[in-house]
Amino acid sequence: MLDGPTASLPLTLSGPNGSLQIEIGPLRDLEVRPLFDLFGAVIAAGEGYAHAAPLTWASFEETWLVPTTAVVAARSEGGLVGAYYLKPNGPGRVAHVANAGYVVAAKARRRGIARALVVDSIERARLCGFDAMQFNLVFADNPARPLYEALGFEVVGRLPKVISGQDALIYFRSLSPASAAPAGAAEA
C-alpha cells in the first residue's frame, strides 16, 4: 500500500521466468536516459506504441516527461527494468481521467513487472486525484490486454485498422472504491 504519490515500494515478484526483487518509485534524474533507451527499443520493435522509429528525444519528452503527473520506475539489481507515466487523458473537464503508458525491458518480461506497474498506477492515480483511467490506442495484438481486463479495464471503443492494418482499442476503468481491483491483483 502506498502512503503517498511519491512513495517507493519494494516487491518480490514471481512469474513464469522466475522470481525478481524490484522497487517501484518515482523516476530518478539519472534514469531518464535509460528510459529513453528502453522506450526506443520498444518503438524500434513496433511493440505497443504508435510512435515511428527511430524514437526522437522530442517524441520521448512529449510522451514521458512533459506534461506528466508522475513517471514511475521499476528497478532491479540497480537498473531500470520498466516504467510507466501517468497524466491527464485530456485538458479541462476531462482532466480527472488519467492516461498511463507502460514499458518493460524485454529481458525482464513474464516476471510480474507489468502487473506490478499497472496495479501501482491504479493506486497512484487515485492518490493523485484521478477518478478513472483510460488507455488510448491499445493494439489488438498487445499481449497486455488480458492483464488490463483482469484488473478491471473494459474495452469501450474500437478503431478499425488504424495501426498497420490492425484495430486499436480504447480501455476504460473507474477508480471509485466500488471498482477496486480484484482480490489478488496486487500479487505478482
N, C-alpha and C positions, 0 to 999 in steps of 0.2 A: 504494500500500500504506500503510495506517495504521500508525503506530508506537505507538498507544495509543488508548483510548476517548475521549480529549478532544482528539485531533489534528484539524487542519483540512487540507483537501486542495483545491488549485487544479486545475481541469479545463478543457479546451476540448472542447465538445460540438458535434456536428453532427447535424442531423435534417432532416426534410422542410421545416421552416420556417426553415432557415438555421443558422449556427453561433453559438455563445454561449460566452463566458468565464464560468465560475462558480467559486465557492468553497463547499465543503461543510464545515461545522463546527458545534460546539455553538451552540445558540440563545443570543443575547445578550439581556440585560435589555431593551434598547431595541427589540428585535424582537418582544416579547410582544404588544403592541397590534397591530402589522401582521399578526401571525399570527392573532390573533382576527378581524381584518377579513377576511383571506383565507379562513379556515375558515368564517366567517359567510357569505361569498359562495357557497362550495361548498354549504353547508347550504341556503341560500335557493334555489339552483338544483336541489336534490334530487339532487346528484351524489355517489354513493358512500358516504354515511353515513346511518344510520337516525335521526339527530337530527331533532327537529321544529324548524321555523323559526317565529319568529326565534331565532337562537342566543342563549342567555343566557351571562353570564360564568361562572356556576356550572357549566353544562354544559361549557363550554370548558375550565375548570380541571380538571374530572374526567377529561376525555379527554386533554388535552395537558400538564398541569402536575403534578398530584398523583394518585397517585404515578407517577413515571416513572423509568426508569433513565437515559434520555438523551432529549433533544429536540434535533434536528439541523436546521439551516437550510441552504438553498441560496440563495446571494446572487449577484446580477449587477448590475453598474453601480450599486453602492451600495444596492440594495434587495432585499427578500425576494422570491424567486420560487418557493419551495417549501420543504417541511419534512417531517419525519417524527418520530414518537415511538416509543420502544422501551421496553417494560415487560414484567414477567412476565404471562403469559396467565392465571395464577391463583395462589392462595396455596400455601404449604407445599410439598407433594410434587410439585406441577406447576410450581413457580416456575422450574424450569430451562428451560421452554418460553417463548420470547419471543413477544410480540404487537407488531405495528407497524401504524401507520396513516400514510398519505401524503397530501399535498396539493400541487398545483402550480397556480400562478396561470394563469387562462385565457389570458392574453396570452403566456405562456411555454411553452405546451404544444407537443408534437410537435417538441421540440428535444433530446430525450435526457435531460431533467432527471429524469423519473420513473425511468428505468433507472438513472441515476447514484445516486439516492436509495435505491432498493431494493438495489443492489449494495453501497453503503456500509452500509446497515442490516444486511446479512448479515455483513459483516466486523466491524462494530462489535458486533453481538450476540455473536459468538464471543469478541471481546476482553473483553466484559462477563461471560463465563462461561456464556452460554446454549448449549445443545446442540441446539436445534431452534427452529423458528418456526412459528406458526400464525396465520392470518388468519381472523377470525370474520365471518360475515355479509357476504361479498362478493356484491354484487348480480349476478345472472346477466348483466345487460347492461353490467357495468362494463368499460370499454374497456381496463383494465389487465390483464385476465385473460390474454391471450396473453403479456404480459410476464412475469407471475408464472410461468406454465407454462414459458416459455423459460429461466427462471432456476432451474428445478428444483422448483418448488412443484407439489403434486398435490392434486386435489380429493379429500377424504376424507369429505365429508358434504354433504348437500343438504337444506335445509329448504324444503319446497314452499310457495310463495305466501305468504310471511311478510312481505314488504315491498311494500306497494301492489300486491299480486297477483302479484309475481314471486318466483322462487326466490332463496334466499340460499345461497351455497356456503361451505364451510369448506375452507381450503387449509392444507397442512402441508408442511414441508421439514426434513429433518435438517440439522444444521450440522457433522456429523462430517467429518473430512478426506476420507473416501471419497465424500462427496456434494458436493464442491466445485462451485462454479458452473461452467457450461460454458465452454469456451475462448472468449474474446472477450466474456464477459459484462460485464467492466468497461469495455469500449469503448462509447462512447455515440454 
